[in-house]
Structure formats: C-alpha cells, structure tokens
Amino acid sequence: MADLIRRPVAARARAVAVRGRGPDAGSATVWLLAFAMLGCSVFASTMAVGAVVAARHRAEAAADLAALAAADRLLLDPDGGCGWAAGIAGAQGAGLAFCAVDPDEDAVEVVAEVPVGGLPVRLPVGPARARARAGPVRAPVTATEEGS
C-alpha cells in the first residue's frame, strides 16, 4: 500500500490504463446519448415548423382560389359566390371560415382554415388561417387610354 502512495503520478496513470478503467470510464456513452437526444429534438422541431409552414401555404392557396371563385360568381349568385368559395376551399382540403361580400366595392373577402397535420409530437397548434380578397380591378383611366 505504501508503494502506491510513493509511486509517481504517471506510473499510477499507467497502472490504471493497463487495468482498463480510468476515472472517466463511460463518459463517451453519456456524451453520445446527449448529442443523439439533441439531434432528435432539433429534427422534431424542424419537422414541426415545416408542417406548420406547409399548412399555412395550403391555407393561403385555398383562400386565394376561393376568393377568385367567389368573385367570378359575384353578380350571378344570390349569396355572392360564397357557395362556390366553400366548394373550392373544400376541394383544396380547407374549410371556409368566413365569406363576406362587399357590395360597395363588388369584392369578396374569404378566410380559409387548414388543419395542421404531420407533426412529430402532439403540440397545441390551431388551424392555419389565411385571408384573401378578390374583386374587379378599379384602375383610374388616364387621358392617353381614352384616345385623347
């Protein structure tokens, strides 16, 4: 026992290395597991953000198409084309949350909702909403366009 106390530190380290156990034995496994969990968390977060962004894009496209369809039927249908807007939004996998006709401007405003799916974990995320407005173009006529 006294021999162990008198040995230099390098000799003790060599003796520990020969026996195969050091003071940090197994720490690489802990670090590997920590980095693997970090990588999985980053991957799941990226997937969640991607799913939310994709749902927002689908909602925007559905709202745009529904507003254009409603504006097309604005003067022909008694409901101002909101029935057509609901059908187009449904065909795009969205729900029509709001449809209003502005008779003063002959325009239609539509809000479409798309449920967010494909999340890797259950998150409290509501549906993606998008608003679109469509109607006739009201550009001022200049003197050169009138033929003057």
Backbone bond lengths (Angstrom), bond angles and torsions (degrees), N, CA, C in turn:
res aa  C-N    CA-C-N  psi(-1)  N-CA   C-N-CA  omega(-1)  CA-C   N-CA-C  phi
1 M - - - 1.440 - - 1.519 110.59 -
2 A 1.320 116.30 -40.87 1.458 120.07 179.12 1.520 110.55 -64.62
3 D 1.334 115.04 -28.56 1.455 119.05 179.04 1.532 111.17 -65.14
4 L 1.330 117.89 -36.79 1.461 121.46 178.76 1.522 111.34 -66.34
5 I 1.315 116.01 -34.56 1.464 119.11 -179.00 1.527 110.41 -71.43
6 R 1.315 117.54 -36.97 1.459 121.07 -175.83 1.520 113.12 -81.86
7 R 1.298 118.79 -17.54 1.470 120.17 -178.88 1.511 110.36 -64.66
8 P 1.312 117.16 147.98 1.461 119.92 175.40 1.534 110.35 -67.57
9 V 1.302 114.90 161.95 1.465 121.46 -176.77 1.531 110.50 -62.97
10 A 1.314 118.72 -40.36 1.468 121.61 -179.62 1.519 110.87 -62.73
11 A 1.312 117.31 -38.04 1.458 120.32 179.87 1.536 109.84 -67.44
12 R 1.323 116.52 -39.62 1.474 118.92 177.20 1.524 110.49 -64.84
13 A 1.331 117.65 -39.59 1.460 121.13 179.09 1.527 110.62 -64.33
14 R 1.356 116.14 -38.76 1.451 119.51 176.60 1.521 111.40 -65.03
15 A 1.300 116.81 -38.38 1.462 120.81 179.34 1.534 110.00 -65.73
16 V 1.319 116.84 -39.17 1.466 120.47 178.03 1.523 109.89 -67.14
17 A 1.336 117.49 -41.39 1.458 121.39 179.94 1.524 111.10 -64.66
18 V 1.323 117.66 -36.08 1.451 121.01 179.53 1.525 109.69 -66.84
19 R 1.319 117.04 -39.70 1.470 119.82 179.99 1.535 111.59 -74.71
20 G 1.325 119.10 -17.19 1.449 121.76 173.65 1.518 115.73 92.62
21 R 1.275 119.67 3.20 1.460 121.65 179.33 1.520 109.27 -123.37
22 G 1.305 114.08 124.84 1.451 118.58 176.79 1.519 109.15 -114.28
23 P 1.313 116.74 176.44 1.461 119.06 -178.84 1.531 112.83 -68.79
24 D 1.347 117.99 -19.50 1.460 119.87 179.95 1.528 111.89 -111.74
25 A 1.315 117.57 29.61 1.457 121.50 -179.35 1.533 109.34 -64.33
26 G 1.324 116.81 127.01 1.460 121.89 178.49 1.513 114.45 92.61
27 S 1.327 119.01 -2.81 1.463 119.06 -177.94 1.531 111.64 -72.27
28 A 1.310 118.44 -26.28 1.461 120.64 178.07 1.530 110.61 -64.78
29 T 1.310 116.84 -35.64 1.460 120.79 177.76 1.523 110.64 -64.66
30 V 1.304 117.25 -41.98 1.454 121.39 179.20 1.524 110.15 -64.89
31 W 1.321 117.07 -43.20 1.467 120.12 178.90 1.533 110.57 -65.13
32 L 1.318 117.11 -41.13 1.457 121.05 178.94 1.527 110.89 -61.39
33 L 1.327 117.29 -44.68 1.462 120.31 178.29 1.522 111.55 -64.91
34 A 1.317 117.37 -38.61 1.466 120.66 178.76 1.527 110.84 -63.67
35 F 1.323 117.81 -45.27 1.463 120.75 178.93 1.523 111.85 -68.15
36 A 1.331 117.87 -35.15 1.465 120.61 176.64 1.524 110.88 -64.61
37 M 1.325 117.29 -41.99 1.467 120.30 177.29 1.521 111.08 -65.91
38 L 1.322 117.35 -39.01 1.461 120.60 176.79 1.527 110.78 -63.04
39 G 1.312 116.79 -43.36 1.461 120.79 178.06 1.520 111.96 -62.85
40 C 1.324 117.34 -41.68 1.471 120.13 178.07 1.527 110.84 -65.16
41 S 1.312 117.72 -38.69 1.469 121.00 178.66 1.524 111.01 -64.97
42 V 1.323 117.07 -43.44 1.465 120.53 178.56 1.521 110.38 -64.38
43 F 1.326 117.25 -40.99 1.458 121.08 179.09 1.527 110.93 -63.75
44 A 1.331 117.57 -44.89 1.466 121.06 179.98 1.524 110.74 -65.06
45 S 1.321 117.47 -38.93 1.467 120.69 177.96 1.524 110.96 -64.87
46 T 1.311 116.98 -41.76 1.460 121.03 178.35 1.523 111.02 -63.93
47 M 1.313 117.05 -40.26 1.461 121.24 177.49 1.525 110.73 -63.74
48 A 1.329 117.21 -41.25 1.466 120.66 -179.71 1.522 111.16 -65.63
49 V 1.318 117.28 -44.20 1.465 120.47 178.39 1.526 110.14 -63.72
50 G 1.312 117.50 -40.80 1.460 121.03 178.15 1.525 112.20 -63.03
51 A 1.330 117.28 -39.53 1.466 120.34 179.20 1.528 111.27 -66.68
52 V 1.331 116.94 -39.37 1.458 120.56 179.68 1.532 110.31 -68.18
53 V 1.314 117.34 -42.76 1.469 120.74 179.72 1.529 110.48 -65.55
54 A 1.323 117.58 -40.60 1.461 120.28 178.28 1.530 111.06 -63.79
55 A 1.324 117.50 -39.75 1.466 120.40 177.64 1.525 110.76 -65.59
56 R 1.318 116.91 -38.29 1.471 119.61 178.15 1.527 110.69 -64.31
57 H 1.324 117.39 -40.83 1.465 120.22 178.45 1.528 111.05 -65.39
58 R 1.336 116.80 -40.28 1.467 119.39 177.67 1.524 110.68 -64.74
59 A 1.328 117.49 -38.56 1.465 120.53 178.50 1.523 110.94 -66.17
60 E 1.322 117.37 -40.57 1.470 120.37 178.29 1.521 111.49 -63.62
61 A 1.322 116.57 -43.44 1.465 120.02 179.61 1.526 110.86 -65.08
62 A 1.332 116.41 -41.88 1.467 119.79 179.94 1.527 110.92 -65.90
63 A 1.324 117.72 -40.55 1.467 120.59 179.01 1.524 110.78 -65.97
64 D 1.314 117.53 -41.74 1.473 120.50 178.38 1.521 111.45 -61.57
65 L 1.324 116.46 -48.41 1.464 119.80 -178.99 1.524 111.58 -65.83
66 A 1.335 116.62 -38.87 1.464 119.56 179.78 1.526 110.84 -66.73
67 A 1.326 117.61 -40.00 1.464 120.30 178.70 1.524 111.07 -66.24
68 L 1.314 117.31 -39.57 1.468 119.92 177.22 1.527 111.62 -65.62
69 A 1.331 116.25 -39.95 1.466 119.21 178.48 1.520 110.75 -65.85
70 A 1.317 117.23 -40.41 1.462 120.49 179.14 1.528 110.57 -67.76
71 A 1.322 117.02 -39.66 1.466 120.03 179.19 1.526 110.78 -66.12
72 D 1.320 116.75 -32.07 1.459 120.53 178.20 1.529 111.10 -65.67
73 R 1.326 116.82 -35.33 1.460 121.83 -177.89 1.527 112.08 -101.86
74 L 1.317 117.90 15.28 1.462 123.35 -172.20 1.525 112.56 -57.10
75 L 1.293 118.10 -48.14 1.460 121.48 -175.71 1.522 112.80 -91.68
76 L 1.325 118.30 -10.43 1.457 121.63 -175.95 1.523 113.33 -93.51
77 D 1.309 118.02 -32.03 1.460 122.12 -175.88 1.517 110.84 -101.17
78 P 1.337 117.53 145.54 1.464 119.21 178.51 1.528 113.32 -67.85
79 D 1.328 117.59 -27.46 1.476 119.23 178.48 1.515 112.00 -88.88
80 G 1.303 118.48 6.97 1.454 122.04 177.62 1.506 114.32 76.97
81 G 1.319 117.27 16.49 1.461 119.84 178.08 1.511 114.37 91.94
82 C 1.333 117.73 4.36 1.472 119.39 -179.00 1.525 111.80 -67.47
83 G 1.317 117.47 -28.03 1.466 120.32 175.33 1.519 111.58 -64.73
84 W 1.325 115.19 -42.55 1.469 119.76 176.21 1.520 110.59 -65.67
85 A 1.310 116.70 -38.94 1.470 120.54 179.67 1.525 110.47 -62.15
86 A 1.342 116.64 -40.95 1.468 120.08 178.99 1.527 110.69 -65.16
87 G 1.328 116.69 -39.20 1.464 119.67 178.46 1.516 112.63 -65.99
88 I 1.317 117.00 -41.96 1.472 120.97 179.17 1.524 110.53 -67.63
89 A 1.328 117.09 -41.69 1.469 119.64 178.71 1.524 110.51 -63.72
90 G 1.318 117.02 -40.54 1.464 120.38 177.84 1.516 112.30 -64.11
91 A 1.327 116.54 -37.42 1.470 119.94 177.97 1.528 111.43 -66.45
92 Q 1.320 117.11 -25.25 1.462 121.69 178.57 1.527 112.59 -88.73
93 G 1.327 117.25 1.28 1.461 120.72 -179.77 1.517 112.81 82.54
94 A 1.317 116.97 21.98 1.467 121.70 -179.60 1.519 109.00 -120.37
95 G 1.294 115.19 164.51 1.446 120.96 174.32 1.516 109.53 -110.49
96 L 1.312 116.76 145.42 1.459 120.83 178.91 1.525 107.84 -87.36
97 A 1.315 117.12 111.00 1.453 121.77 -178.39 1.522 112.03 -86.53
98 F 1.323 117.46 -29.10 1.459 120.86 -174.78 1.516 108.70 -158.17
99 C 1.319 115.43 138.44 1.462 120.82 174.84 1.516 107.21 -146.48
100 A 1.314 116.67 123.10 1.460 121.00 -179.24 1.515 109.58 -135.92
101 V 1.321 114.71 139.76 1.462 121.51 178.40 1.525 107.34 -102.87
102 D 1.313 116.37 130.33 1.464 122.23 175.84 1.528 107.15 -102.44
103 P 1.336 118.06 98.82 1.470 119.37 -174.86 1.521 113.53 -68.09
104 D 1.333 117.67 -24.66 1.464 119.09 179.72 1.524 111.59 -67.61
105 E 1.322 116.95 -36.03 1.457 120.65 -177.89 1.522 112.42 -107.46
106 D 1.322 117.70 2.17 1.463 122.05 -175.50 1.530 110.84 50.81
107 A 1.317 116.34 50.51 1.458 121.38 -177.77 1.528 109.50 -128.49
108 V 1.298 115.46 158.34 1.459 122.74 178.89 1.518 107.89 -123.90
109 E 1.332 115.88 134.14 1.463 121.19 175.83 1.520 108.16 -114.82
110 V 1.324 116.49 130.90 1.452 122.81 -174.10 1.522 109.21 -128.61
111 V 1.334 116.92 140.36 1.463 122.54 172.03 1.519 107.43 -122.51
112 A 1.317 117.48 123.17 1.466 122.93 -179.74 1.521 109.64 -113.02
113 E 1.330 115.90 145.63 1.458 122.23 177.93 1.525 110.03 -121.52
114 V 1.316 115.50 138.26 1.463 121.85 177.01 1.525 107.34 -127.49
115 P 1.341 118.47 127.71 1.461 118.91 176.99 1.528 111.05 -68.25
116 V 1.321 115.38 143.66 1.468 120.66 179.69 1.522 107.51 -86.72
117 G 1.308 116.35 117.28 1.463 121.27 179.16 1.511 110.66 -122.51
118 G 1.315 115.84 169.52 1.451 120.65 176.91 1.512 114.14 82.24
119 L 1.323 117.37 17.93 1.463 119.33 178.00 1.524 109.39 -76.77
120 P 1.336 117.88 139.21 1.463 119.59 -178.98 1.522 112.68 -71.26
121 V 1.311 118.08 -23.26 1.465 122.67 177.37 1.518 107.64 -134.58
122 R 1.307 116.12 163.36 1.463 119.67 179.72 1.524 109.17 -80.08
123 L 1.320 115.41 113.12 1.456 121.63 -179.46 1.525 108.98 -119.05
124 P 1.321 118.03 149.32 1.462 120.13 178.39 1.528 111.52 -78.55
125 V 1.312 116.10 73.05 1.461 121.82 -178.19 1.520 108.10 -112.68
126 G 1.318 116.16 125.26 1.457 120.92 178.12 1.516 111.00 -79.43
127 P 1.313 117.08 -177.99 1.468 119.22 179.72 1.520 111.35 -70.91
128 A 1.312 115.21 152.80 1.467 120.95 176.05 1.527 107.59 -79.40
129 R 1.320 117.13 131.68 1.463 122.21 -179.09 1.514 109.97 -117.41
130 A 1.325 114.94 146.04 1.462 120.35 176.59 1.525 108.48 -143.76
131 R 1.305 115.47 145.00 1.463 122.58 -179.16 1.522 108.53 -116.53
132 A 1.330 114.89 138.64 1.470 120.37 177.83 1.522 108.69 -140.78
133 R 1.298 115.08 151.30 1.468 121.73 -179.60 1.524 107.57 -134.28
134 A 1.320 115.22 136.69 1.462 119.36 179.92 1.526 109.01 -141.53
135 G 1.310 114.99 149.76 1.455 121.66 179.14 1.507 109.10 179.16
136 P 1.309 116.47 -174.81 1.468 118.87 -178.72 1.526 111.44 -71.71
137 V 1.304 114.64 155.21 1.456 120.66 177.42 1.518 108.06 -81.07
138 R 1.293 116.52 129.85 1.466 121.11 -179.83 1.528 108.20 -118.82
139 A 1.301 115.68 78.03 1.456 120.82 178.71 1.517 109.26 -96.27
140 P 1.301 117.17 140.65 1.485 118.26 177.75 1.526 110.08 -68.31
141 V 1.310 114.52 141.20 1.462 120.75 179.30 1.526 108.30 -88.49
142 T 1.322 116.69 126.74 1.456 120.65 179.89 1.520 109.89 -90.63
143 A 1.298 116.35 168.26 1.461 121.82 -177.14 1.531 111.39 -65.12
144 T 1.331 118.64 -32.64 1.464 120.12 -178.54 1.516 111.62 -72.13
145 E 1.310 118.02 -26.44 1.457 120.29 179.57 1.521 111.80 -78.51
146 E 1.341 118.00 -22.68 1.459 121.57 -179.60 1.536 111.68 -80.28
147 G 1.281 118.34 -11.86 1.445 121.74 179.84 1.517 113.19 97.50
148 S 1.300 117.59 13.29 1.477 120.72 -179.02 1.487 111.24 -81.15
